Amino acid sequence: MKTSAMKAVLSAILATVVLGLAGCSGMTPQGRDTAIGAGVGAIGGNALTGGSTAGTLGGAAIGGYIGHEYGKNR
């Protein structure tokens, strides 16, 4: 994937995560941390695998798990 296309995809994902989190005001801290972790993981997985769907979904799953576990300690 070309660099400009990658930047556009990552920007779209980031905008979606930010707008999605705006609706999280009623969430528990653990739920919010899970959602944030999944969003960050999806972006990281996408970037590390060159835009692969499996990488994006894997990153989201791993990030969501880490966020969920982190939220337990808050």
PQR file of N, CA, C, O and H, with PARSE charges and radii, in Angstrom:
ATOM      1  N   MET A   1       0.858  -1.175   0.000 -0.4000 1.5000
ATOM      2  CA  MET A   1       0.000   0.000   0.000 -0.0000 2.0000
ATOM      3  C   MET A   1       0.901   1.234   0.000  0.5500 1.7000
ATOM      4  O   MET A   1       1.917   1.264   0.694 -0.5500 1.4000
ATOM      5  N   LYS A   2       0.535   2.229  -0.762 -0.4000 1.5000
ATOM      6  CA  LYS A   2       1.331   3.453  -0.835 -0.0000 2.0000
ATOM      7  C   LYS A   2       1.251   4.222   0.471  0.5500 1.7000
ATOM      8  O   LYS A   2       0.284   4.103   1.224 -0.5500 1.4000
ATOM      9  H   LYS A   2      -0.291   2.204  -1.326  0.4000 1.0000
ATOM     10  N   THR A   3       2.276   5.008   0.724 -0.4000 1.5000
ATOM     11  CA  THR A   3       2.366   5.755   1.975 -0.0000 2.0000
ATOM     12  C   THR A   3       1.192   6.715   2.156  0.5500 1.7000
ATOM     13  O   THR A   3       0.639   6.812   3.251 -0.5500 1.4000
ATOM     14  H   THR A   3       3.062   5.104   0.112  0.4000 1.0000
ATOM     15  N   SER A   4       0.806   7.425   1.096 -0.4000 1.5000
ATOM     16  CA  SER A   4      -0.305   8.375   1.221 -0.0000 2.0000
ATOM     17  C   SER A   4      -1.622   7.655   1.493  0.5500 1.7000
ATOM     18  O   SER A   4      -2.458   8.145   2.252 -0.5500 1.4000
ATOM     19  H   SER A   4       1.256   7.346   0.206  0.4000 1.0000
ATOM     20  N   ALA A   5      -1.802   6.496   0.875 -0.4000 1.5000
ATOM     21  CA  ALA A   5      -3.017   5.718   1.119 -0.0000 2.0000
ATOM     22  C   ALA A   5      -3.019   5.188   2.550  0.5500 1.7000
ATOM     23  O   ALA A   5      -4.061   5.166   3.206 -0.5500 1.4000
ATOM     24  H   ALA A   5      -1.123   6.098   0.258  0.4000 1.0000
ATOM     25  N   MET A   6      -1.857   4.763   3.031 -0.4000 1.5000
ATOM     26  CA  MET A   6      -1.743   4.258   4.403 -0.0000 2.0000
ATOM     27  C   MET A   6      -2.080   5.361   5.398  0.5500 1.7000
ATOM     28  O   MET A   6      -2.792   5.127   6.374 -0.5500 1.4000
ATOM     29  H   MET A   6      -1.011   4.781   2.498  0.4000 1.0000
ATOM     30  N   LYS A   7      -1.571   6.555   5.150 -0.4000 1.5000
ATOM     31  CA  LYS A   7      -1.864   7.681   6.040 -0.0000 2.0000
ATOM     32  C   LYS A   7      -3.350   7.995   6.041  0.5500 1.7000
ATOM     33  O   LYS A   7      -3.917   8.312   7.087 -0.5500 1.4000
ATOM     34  H   LYS A   7      -0.993   6.745   4.357  0.4000 1.0000
ATOM     35  N   ALA A   8      -3.980   7.911   4.885 -0.4000 1.5000
ATOM     36  CA  ALA A   8      -5.420   8.183   4.801 -0.0000 2.0000
ATOM     37  C   ALA A   8      -6.216   7.146   5.580  0.5500 1.7000
ATOM     38  O   ALA A   8      -7.172   7.485   6.278 -0.5500 1.4000
ATOM     39  H   ALA A   8      -3.519   7.654   4.036  0.4000 1.0000
ATOM     40  N   VAL A   9      -5.819   5.880   5.460 -0.4000 1.5000
ATOM     41  CA  VAL A   9      -6.518   4.809   6.182 -0.0000 2.0000
ATOM     42  C   VAL A   9      -6.334   4.982   7.688  0.5500 1.7000
ATOM     43  O   VAL A   9      -7.294   4.871   8.451 -0.5500 1.4000
ATOM     44  H   VAL A   9      -5.043   5.604   4.893  0.4000 1.0000
ATOM     45  N   LEU A  10      -5.113   5.252   8.109 -0.4000 1.5000
ATOM     46  CA  LEU A  10      -4.856   5.428   9.536 -0.0000 2.0000
ATOM     47  C   LEU A  10      -5.587   6.649  10.085  0.5500 1.7000
ATOM     48  O   LEU A  10      -6.089   6.621  11.209 -0.5500 1.4000
ATOM     49  H   LEU A  10      -4.333   5.343   7.489  0.4000 1.0000
ATOM     50  N   SER A  11      -5.648   7.711   9.303 -0.4000 1.5000
ATOM     51  CA  SER A  11      -6.374   8.904   9.737 -0.0000 2.0000
ATOM     52  C   SER A  11      -7.864   8.604   9.888  0.5500 1.7000
ATOM     53  O   SER A  11      -8.503   9.062  10.835 -0.5500 1.4000
ATOM     54  H   SER A  11      -5.241   7.734   8.390  0.4000 1.0000
ATOM     55  N   ALA A  12      -8.408   7.836   8.952 -0.4000 1.5000
ATOM     56  CA  ALA A  12      -9.826   7.479   9.026 -0.0000 2.0000
ATOM     57  C   ALA A  12     -10.107   6.603  10.240  0.5500 1.7000
ATOM     58  O   ALA A  12     -11.118   6.783  10.919 -0.5500 1.4000
ATOM     59  H   ALA A  12      -7.888   7.465   8.183  0.4000 1.0000
ATOM     60  N   ILE A  13      -9.220   5.664  10.510 -0.4000 1.5000
ATOM     61  CA  ILE A  13      -9.393   4.797  11.679 -0.0000 2.0000
ATOM     62  C   ILE A  13      -9.306   5.613  12.962  0.5500 1.7000
ATOM     63  O   ILE A  13     -10.121   5.447  13.869 -0.5500 1.4000
ATOM     64  H   ILE A  13      -8.399   5.518   9.958  0.4000 1.0000
ATOM     65  N   LEU A  14      -8.316   6.492  13.031 -0.4000 1.5000
ATOM     66  CA  LEU A  14      -8.157   7.323  14.217 -0.0000 2.0000
ATOM     67  C   LEU A  14      -9.371   8.219  14.432  0.5500 1.7000
ATOM     68  O   LEU A  14      -9.840   8.363  15.561 -0.5500 1.4000
ATOM     69  H   LEU A  14      -7.654   6.626  12.293  0.4000 1.0000
ATOM     70  N   ALA A  15      -9.884   8.822  13.358 -0.4000 1.5000
ATOM     71  CA  ALA A  15     -11.066   9.682  13.476 -0.0000 2.0000
ATOM     72  C   ALA A  15     -12.269   8.874  13.958  0.5500 1.7000
ATOM     73  O   ALA A  15     -13.055   9.351  14.776 -0.5500 1.4000
ATOM     74  H   ALA A  15      -9.503   8.705  12.441  0.4000 1.0000
ATOM     75  N   THR A  16     -12.410   7.656  13.452 -0.4000 1.5000
ATOM     76  CA  THR A  16     -13.516   6.797  13.876 -0.0000 2.0000
ATOM     77  C   THR A  16     -13.401   6.455  15.354  0.5500 1.7000
ATOM     78  O   THR A  16     -14.396   6.470  16.079 -0.5500 1.4000
ATOM     79  H   THR A  16     -11.772   7.268  12.787  0.4000 1.0000
ATOM     80  N   VAL A  17     -12.193   6.150  15.800 -0.4000 1.5000
ATOM     81  CA  VAL A  17     -11.985   5.822  17.218 -0.0000 2.0000
ATOM     82  C   VAL A  17     -12.305   7.028  18.091  0.5500 1.7000
ATOM     83  O   VAL A  17     -12.990   6.899  19.105 -0.5500 1.4000
ATOM     84  H   VAL A  17     -11.385   6.139  15.211  0.4000 1.0000
ATOM     85  N   VAL A  18     -11.816   8.189  17.702 -0.4000 1.5000
ATOM     86  CA  VAL A  18     -12.047   9.394  18.514 -0.0000 2.0000
ATOM     87  C   VAL A  18     -13.537   9.721  18.573  0.5500 1.7000
ATOM     88  O   VAL A  18     -14.065  10.017  19.644 -0.5500 1.4000
ATOM     89  H   VAL A  18     -11.259   8.293  16.878  0.4000 1.0000
ATOM     90  N   LEU A  19     -14.208   9.671  17.438 -0.4000 1.5000
ATOM     91  CA  LEU A  19     -15.646   9.959  17.428 -0.0000 2.0000
ATOM     92  C   LEU A  19     -16.422   8.884  18.183  0.5500 1.7000
ATOM     93  O   LEU A  19     -17.408   9.182  18.858 -0.5500 1.4000
ATOM     94  H   LEU A  19     -13.778   9.431  16.568  0.4000 1.0000
ATOM     95  N   GLY A  20     -15.982   7.650  18.071 -0.4000 1.5000
ATOM     96  CA  GLY A  20     -16.643   6.574  18.800 -0.0000 2.0000
ATOM     97  C   GLY A  20     -16.493   6.719  20.304  0.5500 1.7000
ATOM     98  O   GLY A  20     -17.415   6.417  21.062 -0.5500 1.4000
ATOM     99  H   GLY A  20     -15.182   7.408  17.523  0.4000 1.0000
ATOM    100  N   LEU A  21     -15.336   7.180  20.727 -0.4000 1.5000
ATOM    101  CA  LEU A  21     -15.104   7.351  22.161 -0.0000 2.0000
ATOM    102  C   LEU A  21     -15.876   8.534  22.732  0.5500 1.7000
ATOM    103  O   LEU A  21     -16.075   8.616  23.944 -0.5500 1.4000
ATOM    104  H   LEU A  21     -14.587   7.425  20.111  0.4000 1.0000
ATOM    105  N   ALA A  22     -16.306   9.438  21.880 -0.4000 1.5000
ATOM    106  CA  ALA A  22     -17.116  10.557  22.363 -0.0000 2.0000
ATOM    107  C   ALA A  22     -18.429  10.051  22.953  0.5500 1.7000
ATOM    108  O   ALA A  22     -19.017  10.704  23.815 -0.5500 1.4000
ATOM    109  H   ALA A  22     -16.144   9.371  20.896  0.4000 1.0000
ATOM    110  N   GLY A  23     -18.883   8.907  22.500 -0.4000 1.5000
ATOM    111  CA  GLY A  23     -20.111   8.320  23.021 -0.0000 2.0000
ATOM    112  C   GLY A  23     -19.884   7.437  24.227  0.5500 1.7000
ATOM    113  O   GLY A  23     -20.813   6.764  24.673 -0.5500 1.4000
ATOM    114  H   GLY A  23     -18.406   8.376  21.799  0.4000 1.0000
ATOM    115  N   CYS A  24     -18.695   7.418  24.760 -0.4000 1.5000
ATOM    116  CA  CYS A  24     -18.336   6.528  25.867 -0.0000 2.0000
ATOM    117  C   CYS A  24     -18.445   7.185  27.238  0.5500 1.7000
ATOM    118  O   CYS A  24     -17.905   6.662  28.213 -0.5500 1.4000
ATOM    119  H   CYS A  24     -17.940   7.965  24.397  0.4000 1.0000
ATOM    120  N   SER A  25     -19.120   8.301  27.329 -0.4000 1.5000
ATOM    121  CA  SER A  25     -19.148   9.020  28.604 -0.0000 2.0000
ATOM    122  C   SER A  25     -19.825   8.221  29.708  0.5500 1.7000
ATOM    123  O   SER A  25     -19.512   8.418  30.882 -0.5500 1.4000
ATOM    124  H   SER A  25     -19.559   8.726  26.537  0.4000 1.0000
ATOM    125  N   GLY A  26     -20.736   7.331  29.367 -0.4000 1.5000
ATOM    126  CA  GLY A  26     -21.424   6.540  30.380 -0.0000 2.0000
ATOM    127  C   GLY A  26     -20.781   5.192  30.637  0.5500 1.7000
ATOM    128  O   GLY A  26     -21.320   4.385  31.394 -0.5500 1.4000
ATOM    129  H   GLY A  26     -20.991   7.170  28.413  0.4000 1.0000
ATOM    130  N   MET A  27     -19.641   4.936  30.022 -0.4000 1.5000
ATOM    131  CA  MET A  27     -18.983   3.637  30.176 -0.0000 2.0000
ATOM    132  C   MET A  27     -18.202   3.567  31.488  0.5500 1.7000
ATOM    133  O   MET A  27     -17.806   4.583  32.059 -0.5500 1.4000
ATOM    134  H   MET A  27     -19.203   5.592  29.408  0.4000 1.0000
ATOM    135  N   THR A  28     -18.001   2.348  31.933 -0.4000 1.5000
ATOM    136  CA  THR A  28     -17.128   2.137  33.094 -0.0000 2.0000
ATOM    137  C   THR A  28     -15.684   2.386  32.652  0.5500 1.7000
ATOM    138  O   THR A  28     -15.381   2.310  31.461 -0.5500 1.4000
ATOM    139  H   THR A  28     -18.323   1.524  31.469  0.4000 1.0000
ATOM    140  N   PRO A  29     -14.805   2.677  33.589 -0.5600 1.5000
ATOM    141  CA  PRO A  29     -13.397   2.863  33.205  0.2800 2.0000
ATOM    142  C   PRO A  29     -12.811   1.630  32.503  0.5500 1.7000
ATOM    143  O   PRO A  29     -12.025   1.768  31.566 -0.5500 1.4000
ATOM    144  N   GLN A  30     -13.189   0.433  32.949 -0.4000 1.5000
ATOM    145  CA  GLN A  30     -12.669  -0.772  32.318 -0.0000 2.0000
ATOM    146  C   GLN A  30     -13.186  -0.909  30.890  0.5500 1.7000
ATOM    147  O   GLN A  30     -12.424  -1.274  29.994 -0.5500 1.4000
ATOM    148  H   GLN A  30     -13.828   0.321  33.710  0.4000 1.0000
ATOM    149  N   GLY A  31     -14.450  -0.627  30.665 -0.4000 1.5000
ATOM    150  CA  GLY A  31     -15.011  -0.680  29.316 -0.0000 2.0000
ATOM    151  C   GLY A  31     -14.362   0.347  28.404  0.5500 1.7000
ATOM    152  O   GLY A  31     -14.070   0.062  27.242 -0.5500 1.4000
ATOM    153  H   GLY A  31     -15.069  -0.331  31.392  0.4000 1.0000
ATOM    154  N   ARG A  32     -14.140   1.530  28.928 -0.4000 1.5000
ATOM    155  CA  ARG A  32     -13.493   2.585  28.146 -0.0000 2.0000
ATOM    156  C   ARG A  32     -12.061   2.189  27.801  0.5500 1.7000
ATOM    157  O   ARG A  32     -11.622   2.391  26.669 -0.5500 1.4000
ATOM    158  H   ARG A  32     -14.377   1.762  29.871  0.4000 1.0000
ATOM    159  N   ASP A  33     -11.328   1.625  28.765 -0.4000 1.5000
ATOM    160  CA  ASP A  33      -9.955   1.186  28.507 -0.0000 2.0000
ATOM    161  C   ASP A  33      -9.916   0.070  27.469  0.5500 1.7000
ATOM    162  O   ASP A  33      -9.004   0.019  26.645 -0.5500 1.4000
ATOM    163  H   ASP A  33     -11.685   1.461  29.684  0.4000 1.0000
ATOM    164  N   THR A  34     -10.902  -0.823  27.506 -0.4000 1.5000
ATOM    165  CA  THR A  34     -10.986  -1.890  26.512 -0.0000 2.0000
ATOM    166  C   THR A  34     -11.186  -1.308  25.123  0.5500 1.7000
ATOM    167  O   THR A  34     -10.523  -1.726  24.174 -0.5500 1.4000
ATOM    168  H   THR A  34     -11.644  -0.782  28.176  0.4000 1.0000
ATOM    169  N   ALA A  35     -12.096  -0.344  24.994 -0.4000 1.5000
ATOM    170  CA  ALA A  35     -12.364   0.277  23.693 -0.0000 2.0000
ATOM    171  C   ALA A  35     -11.146   1.039  23.175  0.5500 1.7000
ATOM    172  O   ALA A  35     -10.818   0.965  21.991 -0.5500 1.4000
ATOM    173  H   ALA A  35     -12.635  -0.005  25.765  0.4000 1.0000
ATOM    174  N   ILE A  36     -10.488   1.761  24.057 -0.4000 1.5000
ATOM    175  CA  ILE A  36      -9.294   2.507  23.653 -0.0000 2.0000
ATOM    176  C   ILE A  36      -8.197   1.532  23.224  0.5500 1.7000
ATOM    177  O   ILE A  36      -7.543   1.745  22.203 -0.5500 1.4000
ATOM    178  H   ILE A  36     -10.754   1.820  25.019  0.4000 1.0000
ATOM    179  N   GLY A  37      -7.997   0.478  23.987 -0.4000 1.5000
ATOM    180  CA  GLY A  37      -6.990  -0.521  23.640 -0.0000 2.0000
ATOM    181  C   GLY A  37      -7.264  -1.167  22.295  0.5500 1.7000
ATOM    182  O   GLY A  37      -6.343  -1.388  21.508 -0.5500 1.4000
ATOM    183  H   GLY A  37      -8.528   0.304  24.816  0.4000 1.0000
ATOM    184  N   ALA A  38      -8.534  -1.472  22.028 -0.4000 1.5000
ATOM    185  CA  ALA A  38      -8.888  -2.075  20.745 -0.0000 2.0000
ATOM    186  C   ALA A  38      -8.613  -1.112  19.594  0.5500 1.7000
ATOM    187  O   ALA A  38      -8.121  -1.524  18.544 -0.5500 1.4000
ATOM    188  H   ALA A  38      -9.282  -1.292  22.667  0.4000 1.0000
ATOM    189  N   GLY A  39      -8.925   0.158  19.786 -0.4000 1.5000
ATOM    190  CA  GLY A  39      -8.674   1.147  18.731 -0.0000 2.0000
ATOM    191  C   GLY A  39      -7.202   1.338  18.460  0.5500 1.7000
ATOM    192  O   GLY A  39      -6.777   1.370  17.305 -0.5500 1.4000
ATOM    193  H   GLY A  39      -9.324   0.492  20.640  0.4000 1.0000
ATOM    194  N   VAL A  40      -6.428   1.464  19.503 -0.4000 1.5000
ATOM    195  CA  VAL A  40      -4.978   1.637  19.355 -0.0000 2.0000
ATOM    196  C   VAL A  40      -4.363   0.375  18.760  0.5500 1.7000
ATOM    197  O   VAL A  40      -3.489   0.452  17.896 -0.5500 1.4000
ATOM    198  H   VAL A  40      -6.773   1.438  20.442  0.4000 1.0000
ATOM    199  N   GLY A  41      -4.821  -0.780  19.222 -0.4000 1.5000
ATOM    200  CA  GLY A  41      -4.311  -2.042  18.681 -0.0000 2.0000
ATOM    201  C   GLY A  41      -4.629  -2.216  17.205  0.5500 1.7000
ATOM    202  O   GLY A  41      -3.806  -2.721  16.443 -0.5500 1.4000
ATOM    203  H   GLY A  41      -5.530  -0.842  19.923  0.4000 1.0000
ATOM    204  N   ALA A  42      -5.827  -1.797  16.801 -0.4000 1.5000
ATOM    205  CA  ALA A  42      -6.204  -1.888  15.386 -0.0000 2.0000
ATOM    206  C   ALA A  42      -5.299  -1.018  14.529  0.5500 1.7000
ATOM    207  O   ALA A  42      -4.860  -1.435  13.458 -0.5500 1.4000
ATOM    208  H   ALA A  42      -6.496  -1.387  17.421  0.4000 1.0000
ATOM    209  N   ILE A  43      -5.026   0.175  14.996 -0.4000 1.5000
ATOM    210  CA  ILE A  43      -4.142   1.073  14.247 -0.0000 2.0000
ATOM    211  C   ILE A  43      -2.732   0.486  14.173  0.5500 1.7000
ATOM    212  O   ILE A  43      -2.109   0.480  13.111 -0.5500 1.4000
ATOM    213  H   ILE A  43      -5.383   0.513  15.866  0.4000 1.0000
ATOM    214  N   GLY A  44      -2.240  -0.004  15.302 -0.4000 1.5000
ATOM    215  CA  GLY A  44      -0.907  -0.606  15.323 -0.0000 2.0000
ATOM    216  C   GLY A  44      -0.816  -1.847  14.444  0.5500 1.7000
ATOM    217  O   GLY A  44       0.146  -2.011  13.693 -0.5500 1.4000
ATOM    218  H   GLY A  44      -2.746   0.001  16.165  0.4000 1.0000
ATOM    219  N   GLY A  45      -1.806  -2.708  14.536 -0.4000 1.5000
ATOM    220  CA  GLY A  45      -1.819  -3.921  13.716 -0.0000 2.0000
ATOM    221  C   GLY A  45      -1.891  -3.600  12.237  0.5500 1.7000
ATOM    222  O   GLY A  45      -1.247  -4.257  11.419 -0.5500 1.4000
ATOM    223  H   GLY A  45      -2.587  -2.574  15.147  0.4000 1.0000
ATOM    224  N   ASN A  46      -2.672  -2.592  11.896 -0.4000 1.5000
ATOM    225  CA  ASN A  46      -2.777  -2.165  10.506 -0.0000 2.0000
ATOM    226  C   ASN A  46      -1.442  -1.644  10.006  0.5500 1.7000
ATOM    227  O   ASN A  46      -1.011  -1.984   8.904 -0.5500 1.4000
ATOM    228  H   ASN A  46      -3.195  -2.058  12.560  0.4000 1.0000
ATOM    229  N   ALA A  47      -0.791  -0.825  10.808 -0.4000 1.5000
ATOM    230  CA  ALA A  47       0.483  -0.234  10.399 -0.0000 2.0000
ATOM    231  C   ALA A  47       1.590  -1.290  10.302  0.5500 1.7000
ATOM    232  O   ALA A  47       2.398  -1.258   9.373 -0.5500 1.4000
ATOM    233  H   ALA A  47      -1.141  -0.549  11.703  0.4000 1.0000
ATOM    234  N   LEU A  48       1.625  -2.208  11.242 -0.4000 1.5000
ATOM    235  CA  LEU A  48       2.694  -3.209  11.263 -0.0000 2.0000
ATOM    236  C   LEU A  48       2.566  -4.247  10.152  0.5500 1.7000
ATOM    237  O   LEU A  48       3.568  -4.812   9.714 -0.5500 1.4000
ATOM    238  H   LEU A  48       0.969  -2.233  11.996  0.4000 1.0000
ATOM    239  N   THR A  49       1.342  -4.499   9.695 -0.4000 1.5000
ATOM    240  CA  THR A  49       1.150  -5.533   8.673 -0.0000 2.0000
ATOM    241  C   THR A  49       0.875  -4.961   7.294  0.5500 1.7000
ATOM    242  O   THR A  49       0.514  -5.701   6.379 -0.5500 1.4000
ATOM    243  H   THR A  49       0.528  -4.040  10.051  0.4000 1.0000
ATOM    244  N   GLY A  50       1.040  -3.670   7.133 -0.4000 1.5000
ATOM    245  CA  GLY A  50       0.848  -3.070   5.814 -0.0000 2.0000
ATOM    246  C   GLY A  50      -0.594  -3.017   5.363  0.5500 1.7000
ATOM    247  O   GLY A  50      -0.869  -3.064   4.165 -0.5500 1.4000
ATOM    248  H   GLY A  50       1.334  -3.069   7.876  0.4000 1.0000
ATOM    249  N   GLY A  51      -1.511  -2.920   6.292 -0.4000 1.5000
ATOM    250  CA  GLY A  51      -2.923  -2.786   5.948 -0.0000 2.0000
ATOM    251  C   GLY A  51      -3.675  -4.095   5.876  0.5500 1.7000
ATOM    252  O   GLY A  51      -4.807  -4.127   5.394 -0.5500 1.4000
ATOM    253  H   GLY A  51      -1.287  -2.882   7.266  0.4000 1.0000
ATOM    254  N   SER A  52      -3.080  -5.167   6.339 -0.4000 1.5000
ATOM    255  CA  SER A  52      -3.723  -6.474   6.315 -0.0000 2.0000
ATOM    256  C   SER A  52      -4.949  -6.486   7.244  0.5500 1.7000
ATOM    257  O   SER A  52      -4.900  -5.975   8.362 -0.5500 1.4000
ATOM    258  H   SER A  52      -2.160  -5.142   6.731  0.4000 1.0000
ATOM    259  N   THR A  53      -6.023  -7.068   6.766 -0.4000 1.5000
ATOM    260  CA  THR A  53      -7.236  -7.179   7.582 -0.0000 2.0000
ATOM    261  C   THR A  53      -6.971  -8.028   8.821  0.5500 1.7000
ATOM    262  O   THR A  53      -7.399  -7.685   9.923 -0.5500 1.4000
ATOM    263  H   THR A  53      -6.063  -7.484   5.857  0.4000 1.0000
ATOM    264  N   ALA A  54      -6.267  -9.130   8.630 -0.4000 1.5000
ATOM    265  CA  ALA A  54      -5.960 -10.007   9.764 -0.0000 2.0000
ATOM    266  C   ALA A  54      -5.103  -9.279  10.799  0.5500 1.7000
ATOM    267  O   ALA A  54      -5.308  -9.440  12.002 -0.5500 1.4000
ATOM    268  H   ALA A  54      -5.919  -9.408   7.735  0.4000 1.0000
ATOM    269  N   GLY A  55      -4.152  -8.488  10.334 -0.4000 1.5000
ATOM    270  CA  GLY A  55      -3.303  -7.725  11.250 -0.0000 2.0000
ATOM    271  C   GLY A  55      -4.093  -6.688  12.021  0.5500 1.7000
ATOM    272  O   GLY A  55      -3.867  -6.490  13.215 -0.5500 1.4000
ATOM    273  H   GLY A  55      -3.985  -8.358   9.356  0.4000 1.0000
ATOM    274  N   THR A  56      -5.027  -6.021  11.340 -0.4000 1.5000
ATOM    275  CA  THR A  56      -5.860  -5.013  11.983 -0.0000 2.0000
ATOM    276  C   THR A  56      -6.753  -5.655  13.041  0.5500 1.7000
ATOM    277  O   THR A  56      -6.851  -5.158  14.163 -0.5500 1.4000
ATOM    278  H   THR A  56      -5.211  -6.182  10.371  0.4000 1.0000
ATOM    279  N   LEU A  57      -7.403  -6.758  12.680 -0.4000 1.5000
ATOM    280  CA  LEU A  57      -8.286  -7.435  13.633 -0.0000 2.0000
ATOM    281  C   LEU A  57      -7.501  -8.058  14.784  0.5500 1.7000
ATOM    282  O   LEU A  57      -7.943  -8.022  15.932 -0.5500 1.4000
ATOM    283  H   LEU A  57      -7.324  -7.161  11.768  0.4000 1.0000
ATOM    284  N   GLY A  58      -6.339  -8.627  14.475 -0.4000 1.5000
ATOM    285  CA  GLY A  58      -5.493  -9.190  15.526 -0.0000 2.0000
ATOM    286  C   GLY A  58      -5.015  -8.119  16.489  0.5500 1.7000
ATOM    287  O   GLY A  58      -5.009  -8.321  17.704 -0.5500 1.4000
ATOM    288  H   GLY A  58      -5.980  -8.656  13.543  0.4000 1.0000
ATOM    289  N   GLY A  59      -4.613  -6.981  15.942 -0.4000 1.5000
ATOM    290  CA  GLY A  59      -4.178  -5.869  16.780 -0.0000 2.0000
ATOM    291  C   GLY A  59      -5.298  -5.361  17.660  0.5500 1.7000
ATOM    292  O   GLY A  59      -5.083  -5.028  18.826 -0.5500 1.4000
ATOM    293  H   GLY A  59      -4.618  -6.818  14.955  0.4000 1.0000
ATOM    294  N   ALA A  60      -6.508  -5.300  17.095 -0.4000 1.5000
ATOM    295  CA  ALA A  60      -7.663  -4.855  17.881 -0.0000 2.0000
ATOM    296  C   ALA A  60      -7.957  -5.832  19.018  0.5500 1.7000
ATOM    297  O   ALA A  60      -8.261  -5.419  20.137 -0.5500 1.4000
ATOM    298  H   ALA A  60      -6.683  -5.570  16.148  0.4000 1.0000
ATOM    299  N   ALA A  61      -7.867  -7.112  18.728 -0.4000 1.5000
ATOM    300  CA  ALA A  61      -8.130  -8.119  19.770 -0.0000 2.0000
ATOM    301  C   ALA A  61      -7.088  -8.052  20.880  0.5500 1.7000
ATOM    302  O   ALA A  61      -7.430  -8.083  22.062 -0.5500 1.4000
ATOM    303  H   ALA A  61      -7.620  -7.448  17.819  0.4000 1.0000
ATOM    304  N   ILE A  62      -5.831  -7.961  20.502 -0.4000 1.5000
ATOM    305  CA  ILE A  62      -4.764  -7.903  21.499 -0.0000 2.0000
ATOM    306  C   ILE A  62      -4.848  -6.601  22.299  0.5500 1.7000
ATOM    307  O   ILE A  62      -4.717  -6.608  23.523 -0.5500 1.4000
ATOM    308  H   ILE A  62      -5.553  -7.935  19.541  0.4000 1.0000
ATOM    309  N   GLY A  63      -5.066  -5.492  21.603 -0.4000 1.5000
ATOM    310  CA  GLY A  63      -5.184  -4.200  22.289 -0.0000 2.0000
ATOM    311  C   GLY A  63      -6.388  -4.153  23.207  0.5500 1.7000
ATOM    312  O   GLY A  63      -6.310  -3.603  24.306 -0.5500 1.4000
ATOM    313  H   GLY A  63      -5.172  -5.486  20.609  0.4000 1.0000
ATOM    314  N   GLY A  64      -7.505  -4.726  22.769 -0.4000 1.5000
ATOM    315  CA  GLY A  64      -8.697  -4.771  23.609 -0.0000 2.0000
ATOM    316  C   GLY A  64      -8.468  -5.583  24.865  0.5500 1.7000
ATOM    317  O   GLY A  64      -8.919  -5.207  25.947 -0.5500 1.4000
ATOM    318  H   GLY A  64      -7.568  -5.173  21.877  0.4000 1.0000
ATOM    319  N   TYR A  65      -7.766  -6.696  24.723 -0.4000 1.5000
ATOM    320  CA  TYR A  65      -7.455  -7.533  25.890 -0.0000 2.0000
ATOM    321  C   TYR A  65      -6.549  -6.783  26.867  0.5500 1.7000
ATOM    322  O   TYR A  65      -6.786  -6.791  28.075 -0.5500 1.4000
ATOM    323  H   TYR A  65      -7.400  -7.001  23.844  0.4000 1.0000
ATOM    324  N   ILE A  66      -5.513  -6.137  26.336 -0.4000 1.5000
ATOM    325  CA  ILE A  66      -4.597  -5.392  27.200 -0.0000 2.0000
ATOM    326  C   ILE A  66      -5.349  -4.251  27.902  0.5500 1.7000
ATOM    327  O   ILE A  66      -5.164  -4.036  29.100 -0.5500 1.4000
ATOM    328  H   ILE A  66      -5.321  -6.131  25.355  0.4000 1.0000
ATOM    329  N   GLY A  67      -6.190  -3.525  27.166 -0.4000 1.5000
ATOM    330  CA  GLY A  67      -6.974  -2.456  27.776 -0.0000 2.0000
ATOM    331  C   GLY A  67      -7.914  -2.963  28.844  0.5500 1.7000
ATOM    332  O   GLY A  67      -8.092  -2.319  29.878 -0.5500 1.4000
ATOM    333  H   GLY A  67      -6.341  -3.700  26.193  0.4000 1.0000
ATOM    334  N   HIS A  68      -8.520  -4.116  28.601 -0.4000 1.5000
ATOM    335  CA  HIS A  68      -9.437  -4.726  29.561 -0.0000 2.0000
ATOM    336  C   HIS A  68      -8.701  -5.087  30.846  0.5500 1.7000
ATOM    337  O   HIS A  68      -9.186  -4.813  31.943 -0.5500 1.4000
ATOM    338  H   HIS A  68      -8.376  -4.639  27.761  0.4000 1.0000
ATOM    339  N   GLU A  69      -7.538  -5.699  30.708 -0.4000 1.5000
ATOM    340  CA  GLU A  69      -6.754  -6.087  31.878 -0.0000 2.0000
ATOM    341  C   GLU A  69      -6.239  -4.848  32.625  0.5500 1.7000
ATOM    342  O   GLU A  69      -6.225  -4.819  33.856 -0.5500 1.4000
ATOM    343  H   GLU A  69      -7.144  -5.922  29.816  0.4000 1.0000
ATOM    344  N   TYR A  70      -5.819  -3.835  31.873 -0.4000 1.5000
ATOM    345  CA  TYR A  70      -5.354  -2.596  32.488 -0.0000 2.0000
ATOM    346  C   TYR A  70      -6.491  -1.949  33.286  0.5500 1.7000
ATOM    347  O   TYR A  70      -6.272  -1.425  34.378 -0.5500 1.4000
ATOM    348  H   TYR A  70      -5.830  -3.858  30.874  0.4000 1.0000
ATOM    349  N   GLY A  71      -7.703  -1.990  32.731 -0.4000 1.5000
ATOM    350  CA  GLY A  71      -8.852  -1.390  33.387 -0.0000 2.0000
ATOM    351  C   GLY A  71      -9.223  -2.040  34.699  0.5500 1.7000
ATOM    352  O   GLY A  71      -9.864  -1.409  35.540 -0.5500 1.4000
ATOM    353  H   GLY A  71      -7.881  -2.415  31.843  0.4000 1.0000
ATOM    354  N   LYS A  72      -8.834  -3.289  34.893 -0.4000 1.5000
ATOM    355  CA  LYS A  72      -9.124  -3.993  36.146 -0.0000 2.0000
ATOM    356  C   LYS A  72      -8.370  -3.362  37.318  0.5500 1.7000
ATOM    357  O   LYS A  72      -8.840  -3.387  38.455 -0.5500 1.4000
ATOM    358  H   LYS A  72      -8.314  -3.801  34.210  0.4000 1.0000
ATOM    359  N   ASN A  73      -7.213  -2.804  37.030 -0.4000 1.5000
ATOM    360  CA  ASN A  73      -6.345  -2.273  38.093 -0.0000 2.0000
ATOM    361  C   ASN A  73      -6.616  -0.811  38.411  0.5500 1.7000
ATOM    362  O   ASN A  73      -5.903  -0.225  39.226 -0.5500 1.4000
ATOM    363  H   ASN A  73      -6.831  -2.784  36.106  0.4000 1.0000
ATOM    364  N   ARG A  74      -7.607  -0.216  37.805 -0.4000 1.5000
ATOM    365  CA  ARG A  74      -7.876   1.203  38.033 -0.0000 2.0000
ATOM    366  C   ARG A  74      -8.944   1.381  39.045  0.5500 1.7000
ATOM    367  O   ARG A  74      -9.307   2.513  39.367 -0.5500 1.4000
ATOM    368  H   ARG A  74      -8.186  -0.692  37.143  0.4000 1.0000
TER
END
